[in-house]
Amino acid sequence: MKPEYDFSQGERGKFYRAGAKLKIPVYLDEDVLTSLNERAASRGIEVSELVNEILKRDQELSGASK
């Protein structure tokens, strides 16, 4: 960090929000996204719901859900 930065007027925790949740973007390959969109549409659910189901099933199979 450069020494000329002046934080004397800074406010600690100005943007902190208790309980705020971070939603991390996930970038999928185009062919994967297309497949997921088609599968979700055929079941009448959102893609995020389908992806969560798939990931939870994977966790159960791998034993990582503990």
mmCIF file of the N, C-alpha and C atoms, coordinates in Angstrom:
data_MODEL
# 
_entry.id   MODEL 
# 
loop_
_atom_site.group_PDB 
_atom_site.id 
_atom_site.type_symbol 
_atom_site.label_atom_id 
_atom_site.label_alt_id 
_atom_site.label_comp_id 
_atom_site.label_asym_id 
_atom_site.label_entity_id 
_atom_site.label_seq_id 
_atom_site.pdbx_PDB_ins_code 
_atom_site.Cartn_x 
_atom_site.Cartn_y 
_atom_site.Cartn_z 
_atom_site.occupancy 
_atom_site.B_iso_or_equiv 
_atom_site.pdbx_formal_charge 
_atom_site.auth_seq_id 
_atom_site.auth_comp_id 
_atom_site.auth_asym_id 
_atom_site.auth_atom_id 
_atom_site.pdbx_PDB_model_num 
ATOM 1   N N  . MET A 1 1  ? 0.845   -1.166  0.000   1.00 0.00 ? 1  MET A N  1 
ATOM 2   C CA . MET A 1 1  ? 0.000   0.000   0.000   1.00 0.00 ? 1  MET A CA 1 
ATOM 3   C C  . MET A 1 1  ? 0.895   1.235   0.000   1.00 0.00 ? 1  MET A C  1 
ATOM 4   N N  . LYS A 1 2  ? 0.492   2.200   -0.767  1.00 0.00 ? 2  LYS A N  1 
ATOM 5   C CA . LYS A 1 2  ? 1.295   3.421   -0.848  1.00 0.00 ? 2  LYS A CA 1 
ATOM 6   C C  . LYS A 1 2  ? 1.157   4.244   0.436   1.00 0.00 ? 2  LYS A C  1 
ATOM 7   N N  . PRO A 1 3  ? 2.232   4.895   0.865   1.00 0.00 ? 3  PRO A N  1 
ATOM 8   C CA . PRO A 1 3  ? 2.178   5.670   2.114   1.00 0.00 ? 3  PRO A CA 1 
ATOM 9   C C  . PRO A 1 3  ? 1.317   6.934   2.004   1.00 0.00 ? 3  PRO A C  1 
ATOM 10  N N  . GLU A 1 4  ? 0.995   7.383   0.790   1.00 0.00 ? 4  GLU A N  1 
ATOM 11  C CA . GLU A 1 4  ? 0.241   8.628   0.657   1.00 0.00 ? 4  GLU A CA 1 
ATOM 12  C C  . GLU A 1 4  ? -1.280  8.462   0.778   1.00 0.00 ? 4  GLU A C  1 
ATOM 13  N N  . TYR A 1 5  ? -1.756  7.249   0.980   1.00 0.00 ? 5  TYR A N  1 
ATOM 14  C CA . TYR A 1 5  ? -3.189  7.061   1.209   1.00 0.00 ? 5  TYR A CA 1 
ATOM 15  C C  . TYR A 1 5  ? -3.541  7.654   2.566   1.00 0.00 ? 5  TYR A C  1 
ATOM 16  N N  . ASP A 1 6  ? -4.612  8.408   2.621   1.00 0.00 ? 6  ASP A N  1 
ATOM 17  C CA . ASP A 1 6  ? -5.017  9.067   3.861   1.00 0.00 ? 6  ASP A CA 1 
ATOM 18  C C  . ASP A 1 6  ? -6.325  8.457   4.357   1.00 0.00 ? 6  ASP A C  1 
ATOM 19  N N  . PHE A 1 7  ? -6.246  7.708   5.434   1.00 0.00 ? 7  PHE A N  1 
ATOM 20  C CA . PHE A 1 7  ? -7.431  7.091   6.015   1.00 0.00 ? 7  PHE A CA 1 
ATOM 21  C C  . PHE A 1 7  ? -7.872  7.808   7.293   1.00 0.00 ? 7  PHE A C  1 
ATOM 22  N N  . SER A 1 8  ? -7.380  9.010   7.511   1.00 0.00 ? 8  SER A N  1 
ATOM 23  C CA . SER A 1 8  ? -7.695  9.722   8.751   1.00 0.00 ? 8  SER A CA 1 
ATOM 24  C C  . SER A 1 8  ? -9.185  10.051  8.860   1.00 0.00 ? 8  SER A C  1 
ATOM 25  N N  . GLN A 1 9  ? -9.878  10.153  7.738   1.00 0.00 ? 9  GLN A N  1 
ATOM 26  C CA . GLN A 1 9  ? -11.318 10.434  7.751   1.00 0.00 ? 9  GLN A CA 1 
ATOM 27  C C  . GLN A 1 9  ? -12.146 9.163   7.508   1.00 0.00 ? 9  GLN A C  1 
ATOM 28  N N  . GLY A 1 10 ? -11.471 8.024   7.509   1.00 0.00 ? 10 GLY A N  1 
ATOM 29  C CA . GLY A 1 10 ? -12.159 6.762   7.265   1.00 0.00 ? 10 GLY A CA 1 
ATOM 30  C C  . GLY A 1 10 ? -13.064 6.367   8.421   1.00 0.00 ? 10 GLY A C  1 
ATOM 31  N N  . GLU A 1 11 ? -14.056 5.536   8.097   1.00 0.00 ? 11 GLU A N  1 
ATOM 32  C CA . GLU A 1 11 ? -15.006 5.076   9.110   1.00 0.00 ? 11 GLU A CA 1 
ATOM 33  C C  . GLU A 1 11 ? -15.000 3.555   9.127   1.00 0.00 ? 11 GLU A C  1 
ATOM 34  N N  . ARG A 1 12 ? -14.563 2.977   10.240  1.00 0.00 ? 12 ARG A N  1 
ATOM 35  C CA . ARG A 1 12 ? -14.479 1.527   10.353  1.00 0.00 ? 12 ARG A CA 1 
ATOM 36  C C  . ARG A 1 12 ? -15.875 0.913   10.345  1.00 0.00 ? 12 ARG A C  1 
ATOM 37  N N  . GLY A 1 13 ? -16.050 -0.115  9.502   1.00 0.00 ? 13 GLY A N  1 
ATOM 38  C CA . GLY A 1 13 ? -17.307 -0.848  9.453   1.00 0.00 ? 13 GLY A CA 1 
ATOM 39  C C  . GLY A 1 13 ? -18.445 -0.125  8.757   1.00 0.00 ? 13 GLY A C  1 
ATOM 40  N N  . LYS A 1 14 ? -18.149 0.872   7.964   1.00 0.00 ? 14 LYS A N  1 
ATOM 41  C CA . LYS A 1 14 ? -19.186 1.680   7.320   1.00 0.00 ? 14 LYS A CA 1 
ATOM 42  C C  . LYS A 1 14 ? -20.140 0.825   6.487   1.00 0.00 ? 14 LYS A C  1 
ATOM 43  N N  . PHE A 1 15 ? -19.625 -0.171  5.814   1.00 0.00 ? 15 PHE A N  1 
ATOM 44  C CA . PHE A 1 15 ? -20.453 -0.983  4.928   1.00 0.00 ? 15 PHE A CA 1 
ATOM 45  C C  . PHE A 1 15 ? -20.773 -2.356  5.517   1.00 0.00 ? 15 PHE A C  1 
ATOM 46  N N  . TYR A 1 16 ? -20.398 -2.590  6.758   1.00 0.00 ? 16 TYR A N  1 
ATOM 47  C CA . TYR A 1 16 ? -20.678 -3.867  7.408   1.00 0.00 ? 16 TYR A CA 1 
ATOM 48  C C  . TYR A 1 16 ? -22.164 -3.980  7.703   1.00 0.00 ? 16 TYR A C  1 
ATOM 49  N N  . ARG A 1 17 ? -22.735 -5.124  7.347   1.00 0.00 ? 17 ARG A N  1 
ATOM 50  C CA . ARG A 1 17 ? -24.135 -5.396  7.649   1.00 0.00 ? 17 ARG A CA 1 
ATOM 51  C C  . ARG A 1 17 ? -24.222 -6.767  8.306   1.00 0.00 ? 17 ARG A C  1 
ATOM 52  N N  . ALA A 1 18 ? -24.621 -6.782  9.560   1.00 0.00 ? 18 ALA A N  1 
ATOM 53  C CA . ALA A 1 18 ? -24.749 -8.055  10.278  1.00 0.00 ? 18 ALA A CA 1 
ATOM 54  C C  . ALA A 1 18 ? -25.786 -8.932  9.583   1.00 0.00 ? 18 ALA A C  1 
ATOM 55  N N  . GLY A 1 19 ? -25.448 -10.186 9.402   1.00 0.00 ? 19 GLY A N  1 
ATOM 56  C CA . GLY A 1 19 ? -26.383 -11.125 8.794   1.00 0.00 ? 19 GLY A CA 1 
ATOM 57  C C  . GLY A 1 19 ? -26.443 -11.072 7.282   1.00 0.00 ? 19 GLY A C  1 
ATOM 58  N N  . ALA A 1 20 ? -25.677 -10.203 6.669   1.00 0.00 ? 20 ALA A N  1 
ATOM 59  C CA . ALA A 1 20 ? -25.677 -10.127 5.206   1.00 0.00 ? 20 ALA A CA 1 
ATOM 60  C C  . ALA A 1 20 ? -25.080 -11.406 4.633   1.00 0.00 ? 20 ALA A C  1 
ATOM 61  N N  . LYS A 1 21 ? -25.672 -11.893 3.561   1.00 0.00 ? 21 LYS A N  1 
ATOM 62  C CA . LYS A 1 21 ? -25.185 -13.112 2.933   1.00 0.00 ? 21 LYS A CA 1 
ATOM 63  C C  . LYS A 1 21 ? -24.576 -12.773 1.582   1.00 0.00 ? 21 LYS A C  1 
ATOM 64  N N  . LEU A 1 22 ? -23.476 -13.416 1.297   1.00 0.00 ? 22 LEU A N  1 
ATOM 65  C CA . LEU A 1 22 ? -22.780 -13.205 0.041   1.00 0.00 ? 22 LEU A CA 1 
ATOM 66  C C  . LEU A 1 22 ? -23.253 -14.238 -0.969  1.00 0.00 ? 22 LEU A C  1 
ATOM 67  N N  . LYS A 1 23 ? -23.721 -13.782 -2.105  1.00 0.00 ? 23 LYS A N  1 
ATOM 68  C CA . LYS A 1 23 ? -24.124 -14.687 -3.180  1.00 0.00 ? 23 LYS A CA 1 
ATOM 69  C C  . LYS A 1 23 ? -23.001 -14.696 -4.201  1.00 0.00 ? 23 LYS A C  1 
ATOM 70  N N  . ILE A 1 24 ? -22.344 -15.830 -4.289  1.00 0.00 ? 24 ILE A N  1 
ATOM 71  C CA . ILE A 1 24 ? -21.195 -15.961 -5.167  1.00 0.00 ? 24 ILE A CA 1 
ATOM 72  C C  . ILE A 1 24 ? -21.666 -16.340 -6.565  1.00 0.00 ? 24 ILE A C  1 
ATOM 73  N N  . PRO A 1 25 ? -21.250 -15.589 -7.580  1.00 0.00 ? 25 PRO A N  1 
ATOM 74  C CA . PRO A 1 25 ? -21.641 -15.955 -8.941  1.00 0.00 ? 25 PRO A CA 1 
ATOM 75  C C  . PRO A 1 25 ? -20.927 -17.227 -9.383  1.00 0.00 ? 25 PRO A C  1 
ATOM 76  N N  . VAL A 1 26 ? -21.633 -18.040 -10.129 1.00 0.00 ? 26 VAL A N  1 
ATOM 77  C CA . VAL A 1 26 ? -21.067 -19.278 -10.657 1.00 0.00 ? 26 VAL A CA 1 
ATOM 78  C C  . VAL A 1 26 ? -21.150 -19.201 -12.173 1.00 0.00 ? 26 VAL A C  1 
ATOM 79  N N  . TYR A 1 27 ? -20.043 -19.430 -12.842 1.00 0.00 ? 27 TYR A N  1 
ATOM 80  C CA . TYR A 1 27 ? -19.991 -19.344 -14.296 1.00 0.00 ? 27 TYR A CA 1 
ATOM 81  C C  . TYR A 1 27 ? -19.906 -20.748 -14.872 1.00 0.00 ? 27 TYR A C  1 
ATOM 82  N N  . LEU A 1 28 ? -20.897 -21.091 -15.690 1.00 0.00 ? 28 LEU A N  1 
ATOM 83  C CA . LEU A 1 28 ? -20.978 -22.424 -16.262 1.00 0.00 ? 28 LEU A CA 1 
ATOM 84  C C  . LEU A 1 28 ? -20.629 -22.379 -17.737 1.00 0.00 ? 28 LEU A C  1 
ATOM 85  N N  . ASP A 1 29 ? -20.101 -23.497 -18.245 1.00 0.00 ? 29 ASP A N  1 
ATOM 86  C CA . ASP A 1 29 ? -19.873 -23.614 -19.678 1.00 0.00 ? 29 ASP A CA 1 
ATOM 87  C C  . ASP A 1 29 ? -21.221 -23.535 -20.385 1.00 0.00 ? 29 ASP A C  1 
ATOM 88  N N  . GLU A 1 30 ? -21.209 -23.011 -21.584 1.00 0.00 ? 30 GLU A N  1 
ATOM 89  C CA . GLU A 1 30 ? -22.443 -22.797 -22.335 1.00 0.00 ? 30 GLU A CA 1 
ATOM 90  C C  . GLU A 1 30 ? -23.238 -24.086 -22.525 1.00 0.00 ? 30 GLU A C  1 
ATOM 91  N N  . ASP A 1 31 ? -22.554 -25.193 -22.850 1.00 0.00 ? 31 ASP A N  1 
ATOM 92  C CA . ASP A 1 31 ? -23.264 -26.452 -23.071 1.00 0.00 ? 31 ASP A CA 1 
ATOM 93  C C  . ASP A 1 31 ? -23.876 -26.987 -21.774 1.00 0.00 ? 31 ASP A C  1 
ATOM 94  N N  . VAL A 1 32 ? -23.206 -26.777 -20.656 1.00 0.00 ? 32 VAL A N  1 
ATOM 95  C CA . VAL A 1 32 ? -23.738 -27.211 -19.357 1.00 0.00 ? 32 VAL A CA 1 
ATOM 96  C C  . VAL A 1 32 ? -24.968 -26.382 -19.006 1.00 0.00 ? 32 VAL A C  1 
ATOM 97  N N  . LEU A 1 33 ? -24.883 -25.084 -19.203 1.00 0.00 ? 33 LEU A N  1 
ATOM 98  C CA . LEU A 1 33 ? -25.998 -24.198 -18.902 1.00 0.00 ? 33 LEU A CA 1 
ATOM 99  C C  . LEU A 1 33 ? -27.209 -24.523 -19.772 1.00 0.00 ? 33 LEU A C  1 
ATOM 100 N N  . THR A 1 34 ? -26.975 -24.799 -21.040 1.00 0.00 ? 34 THR A N  1 
ATOM 101 C CA . THR A 1 34 ? -28.063 -25.164 -21.945 1.00 0.00 ? 34 THR A CA 1 
ATOM 102 C C  . THR A 1 34 ? -28.759 -26.428 -21.463 1.00 0.00 ? 34 THR A C  1 
ATOM 103 N N  . SER A 1 35 ? -27.971 -27.425 -21.102 1.00 0.00 ? 35 SER A N  1 
ATOM 104 C CA . SER A 1 35 ? -28.522 -28.680 -20.609 1.00 0.00 ? 35 SER A CA 1 
ATOM 105 C C  . SER A 1 35 ? -29.322 -28.472 -19.329 1.00 0.00 ? 35 SER A C  1 
ATOM 106 N N  . LEU A 1 36 ? -28.781 -27.683 -18.400 1.00 0.00 ? 36 LEU A N  1 
ATOM 107 C CA . LEU A 1 36 ? -29.477 -27.419 -17.146 1.00 0.00 ? 36 LEU A CA 1 
ATOM 108 C C  . LEU A 1 36 ? -30.774 -26.652 -17.387 1.00 0.00 ? 36 LEU A C  1 
ATOM 109 N N  . ASN A 1 37 ? -30.744 -25.680 -18.292 1.00 0.00 ? 37 ASN A N  1 
ATOM 110 C CA . ASN A 1 37 ? -31.952 -24.924 -18.623 1.00 0.00 ? 37 ASN A CA 1 
ATOM 111 C C  . ASN A 1 37 ? -33.038 -25.839 -19.166 1.00 0.00 ? 37 ASN A C  1 
ATOM 112 N N  . GLU A 1 38 ? -32.656 -26.753 -20.045 1.00 0.00 ? 38 GLU A N  1 
ATOM 113 C CA . GLU A 1 38 ? -33.617 -27.680 -20.635 1.00 0.00 ? 38 GLU A CA 1 
ATOM 114 C C  . GLU A 1 38 ? -34.200 -28.616 -19.575 1.00 0.00 ? 38 GLU A C  1 
ATOM 115 N N  . ARG A 1 39 ? -33.339 -29.157 -18.717 1.00 0.00 ? 39 ARG A N  1 
ATOM 116 C CA . ARG A 1 39 ? -33.800 -30.075 -17.664 1.00 0.00 ? 39 ARG A CA 1 
ATOM 117 C C  . ARG A 1 39 ? -34.714 -29.361 -16.676 1.00 0.00 ? 39 ARG A C  1 
ATOM 118 N N  . ALA A 1 40 ? -34.353 -28.140 -16.290 1.00 0.00 ? 40 ALA A N  1 
ATOM 119 C CA . ALA A 1 40 ? -35.172 -27.372 -15.345 1.00 0.00 ? 40 ALA A CA 1 
ATOM 120 C C  . ALA A 1 40 ? -36.525 -27.034 -15.969 1.00 0.00 ? 40 ALA A C  1 
ATOM 121 N N  . ALA A 1 41 ? -36.529 -26.629 -17.223 1.00 0.00 ? 41 ALA A N  1 
ATOM 122 C CA . ALA A 1 41 ? -37.784 -26.284 -17.903 1.00 0.00 ? 41 ALA A CA 1 
ATOM 123 C C  . ALA A 1 41 ? -38.702 -27.496 -18.014 1.00 0.00 ? 41 ALA A C  1 
ATOM 124 N N  . SER A 1 42 ? -38.127 -28.653 -18.299 1.00 0.00 ? 42 SER A N  1 
ATOM 125 C CA . SER A 1 42 ? -38.953 -29.856 -18.435 1.00 0.00 ? 42 SER A CA 1 
ATOM 126 C C  . SER A 1 42 ? -39.580 -30.265 -17.103 1.00 0.00 ? 42 SER A C  1 
ATOM 127 N N  . ARG A 1 43 ? -38.937 -29.902 -15.996 1.00 0.00 ? 43 ARG A N  1 
ATOM 128 C CA . ARG A 1 43 ? -39.471 -30.218 -14.667 1.00 0.00 ? 43 ARG A CA 1 
ATOM 129 C C  . ARG A 1 43 ? -40.288 -29.070 -14.086 1.00 0.00 ? 43 ARG A C  1 
ATOM 130 N N  . GLY A 1 44 ? -40.264 -27.914 -14.759 1.00 0.00 ? 44 GLY A N  1 
ATOM 131 C CA . GLY A 1 44 ? -41.024 -26.756 -14.293 1.00 0.00 ? 44 GLY A CA 1 
ATOM 132 C C  . GLY A 1 44 ? -40.439 -26.101 -13.061 1.00 0.00 ? 44 GLY A C  1 
ATOM 133 N N  . ILE A 1 45 ? -39.101 -26.125 -12.939 1.00 0.00 ? 45 ILE A N  1 
ATOM 134 C CA . ILE A 1 45 ? -38.427 -25.499 -11.796 1.00 0.00 ? 45 ILE A CA 1 
ATOM 135 C C  . ILE A 1 45 ? -37.358 -24.541 -12.300 1.00 0.00 ? 45 ILE A C  1 
ATOM 136 N N  . GLU A 1 46 ? -36.832 -23.732 -11.386 1.00 0.00 ? 46 GLU A N  1 
ATOM 137 C CA . GLU A 1 46 ? -35.750 -22.811 -11.716 1.00 0.00 ? 46 GLU A CA 1 
ATOM 138 C C  . GLU A 1 46 ? -34.429 -23.567 -11.815 1.00 0.00 ? 46 GLU A C  1 
ATOM 139 N N  . VAL A 1 47 ? -33.518 -23.038 -12.602 1.00 0.00 ? 47 VAL A N  1 
ATOM 140 C CA . VAL A 1 47 ? -32.200 -23.659 -12.764 1.00 0.00 ? 47 VAL A CA 1 
ATOM 141 C C  . VAL A 1 47 ? -31.478 -23.734 -11.425 1.00 0.00 ? 47 VAL A C  1 
ATOM 142 N N  . SER A 1 48 ? -31.578 -22.700 -10.609 1.00 0.00 ? 48 SER A N  1 
ATOM 143 C CA . SER A 1 48 ? -30.894 -22.704 -9.309  1.00 0.00 ? 48 SER A CA 1 
ATOM 144 C C  . SER A 1 48 ? -31.398 -23.842 -8.427  1.00 0.00 ? 48 SER A C  1 
ATOM 145 N N  . GLU A 1 49 ? -32.693 -24.124 -8.485  1.00 0.00 ? 49 GLU A N  1 
ATOM 146 C CA . GLU A 1 49 ? -33.241 -25.227 -7.698  1.00 0.00 ? 49 GLU A CA 1 
ATOM 147 C C  . GLU A 1 49 ? -32.682 -26.565 -8.188  1.00 0.00 ? 49 GLU A C  1 
ATOM 148 N N  . LEU A 1 50 ? -32.600 -26.735 -9.493  1.00 0.00 ? 50 LEU A N  1 
ATOM 149 C CA . LEU A 1 50 ? -32.048 -27.959 -10.078 1.00 0.00 ? 50 LEU A CA 1 
ATOM 150 C C  . LEU A 1 50 ? -30.580 -28.130 -9.696  1.00 0.00 ? 50 LEU A C  1 
ATOM 151 N N  . VAL A 1 51 ? -29.811 -27.075 -9.806  1.00 0.00 ? 51 VAL A N  1 
ATOM 152 C CA . VAL A 1 51 ? -28.384 -27.134 -9.470  1.00 0.00 ? 51 VAL A CA 1 
ATOM 153 C C  . VAL A 1 51 ? -28.198 -27.476 -7.996  1.00 0.00 ? 51 VAL A C  1 
ATOM 154 N N  . ASN A 1 52 ? -29.011 -26.887 -7.118  1.00 0.00 ? 52 ASN A N  1 
ATOM 155 C CA . ASN A 1 52 ? -28.928 -27.214 -5.695  1.00 0.00 ? 52 ASN A CA 1 
ATOM 156 C C  . ASN A 1 52 ? -29.245 -28.682 -5.456  1.00 0.00 ? 52 ASN A C  1 
ATOM 157 N N  . GLU A 1 53 ? -30.258 -29.217 -6.121  1.00 0.00 ? 53 GLU A N  1 
ATOM 158 C CA . GLU A 1 53 ? -30.588 -30.634 -5.987  1.00 0.00 ? 53 GLU A CA 1 
ATOM 159 C C  . GLU A 1 53 ? -29.417 -31.515 -6.417  1.00 0.00 ? 53 GLU A C  1 
ATOM 160 N N  . ILE A 1 54 ? -28.822 -31.175 -7.551  1.00 0.00 ? 54 ILE A N  1 
ATOM 161 C CA . ILE A 1 54 ? -27.694 -31.957 -8.077  1.00 0.00 ? 54 ILE A CA 1 
ATOM 162 C C  . ILE A 1 54 ? -26.514 -31.911 -7.108  1.00 0.00 ? 54 ILE A C  1 
ATOM 163 N N  . LEU A 1 55 ? -26.201 -30.728 -6.597  1.00 0.00 ? 55 LEU A N  1 
ATOM 164 C CA . LEU A 1 55 ? -25.066 -30.584 -5.682  1.00 0.00 ? 55 LEU A CA 1 
ATOM 165 C C  . LEU A 1 55 ? -25.318 -31.287 -4.357  1.00 0.00 ? 55 LEU A C  1 
ATOM 166 N N  . LYS A 1 56 ? -26.543 -31.216 -3.848  1.00 0.00 ? 56 LYS A N  1 
ATOM 167 C CA . LYS A 1 56 ? -26.864 -31.912 -2.594  1.00 0.00 ? 56 LYS A CA 1 
ATOM 168 C C  . LYS A 1 56 ? -26.756 -33.421 -2.775  1.00 0.00 ? 56 LYS A C  1 
ATOM 169 N N  . ARG A 1 57 ? -27.228 -33.912 -3.913  1.00 0.00 ? 57 ARG A N  1 
ATOM 170 C CA . ARG A 1 57 ? -27.122 -35.355 -4.198  1.00 0.00 ? 57 ARG A CA 1 
ATOM 171 C C  . ARG A 1 57 ? -25.656 -35.757 -4.276  1.00 0.00 ? 57 ARG A C  1 
ATOM 172 N N  . ASP A 1 58 ? -24.847 -34.942 -4.902  1.00 0.00 ? 58 ASP A N  1 
ATOM 173 C CA . ASP A 1 58 ? -23.412 -35.217 -4.998  1.00 0.00 ? 58 ASP A CA 1 
ATOM 174 C C  . ASP A 1 58 ? -22.767 -35.237 -3.616  1.00 0.00 ? 58 ASP A C  1 
ATOM 175 N N  . GLN A 1 59 ? -23.157 -34.309 -2.751  1.00 0.00 ? 59 GLN A N  1 
ATOM 176 C CA . GLN A 1 59 ? -22.621 -34.282 -1.381  1.00 0.00 ? 59 GLN A CA 1 
ATOM 177 C C  . GLN A 1 59 ? -22.990 -35.560 -0.634  1.00 0.00 ? 59 GLN A C  1 
ATOM 178 N N  . GLU A 1 60 ? -24.233 -35.999 -0.789  1.00 0.00 ? 60 GLU A N  1 
ATOM 179 C CA . GLU A 1 60 ? -24.659 -37.223 -0.119  1.00 0.00 ? 60 GLU A CA 1 
ATOM 180 C C  . GLU A 1 60 ? -23.859 -38.419 -0.609  1.00 0.00 ? 60 GLU A C  1 
ATOM 181 N N  . LEU A 1 61 ? -23.641 -38.486 -1.912  1.00 0.00 ? 61 LEU A N  1 
ATOM 182 C CA . LEU A 1 61 ? -22.903 -39.617 -2.485  1.00 0.00 ? 61 LEU A CA 1 
ATOM 183 C C  . LEU A 1 61 ? -21.452 -39.611 -2.056  1.00 0.00 ? 61 LEU A C  1 
ATOM 184 N N  . SER A 1 62 ? -20.874 -38.428 -1.930  1.00 0.00 ? 62 SER A N  1 
ATOM 185 C CA . SER A 1 62 ? -19.465 -38.362 -1.569  1.00 0.00 ? 62 SER A CA 1 
ATOM 186 C C  . SER A 1 62 ? -19.243 -38.335 -0.051  1.00 0.00 ? 62 SER A C  1 
ATOM 187 N N  . GLY A 1 63 ? -20.330 -38.233 0.706   1.00 0.00 ? 63 GLY A N  1 
ATOM 188 C CA . GLY A 1 63 ? -20.214 -38.204 2.159   1.00 0.00 ? 63 GLY A CA 1 
ATOM 189 C C  . GLY A 1 63 ? -19.757 -36.871 2.705   1.00 0.00 ? 63 GLY A C  1 
ATOM 190 N N  . ALA A 1 64 ? -19.862 -35.830 1.904   1.00 0.00 ? 64 ALA A N  1 
ATOM 191 C CA . ALA A 1 64 ? -19.377 -34.516 2.325   1.00 0.00 ? 64 ALA A CA 1 
ATOM 192 C C  . ALA A 1 64 ? -20.428 -33.679 3.031   1.00 0.00 ? 64 ALA A C  1 
ATOM 193 N N  . SER A 1 65 ? -21.617 -34.197 3.216   1.00 0.00 ? 65 SER A N  1 
ATOM 194 C CA . SER A 1 65 ? -22.685 -33.398 3.806   1.00 0.00 ? 65 SER A CA 1 
ATOM 195 C C  . SER A 1 65 ? -22.658 -33.396 5.328   1.00 0.00 ? 65 SER A C  1 
ATOM 196 N N  . LYS A 1 66 ? -21.633 -33.931 5.933   1.00 0.00 ? 66 LYS A N  1 
ATOM 197 C CA . LYS A 1 66 ? -21.543 -34.005 7.395   1.00 0.00 ? 66 LYS A CA 1 
ATOM 198 C C  . LYS A 1 66 ? -21.243 -32.683 7.999   1.00 0.00 ? 66 LYS A C  1 
# 
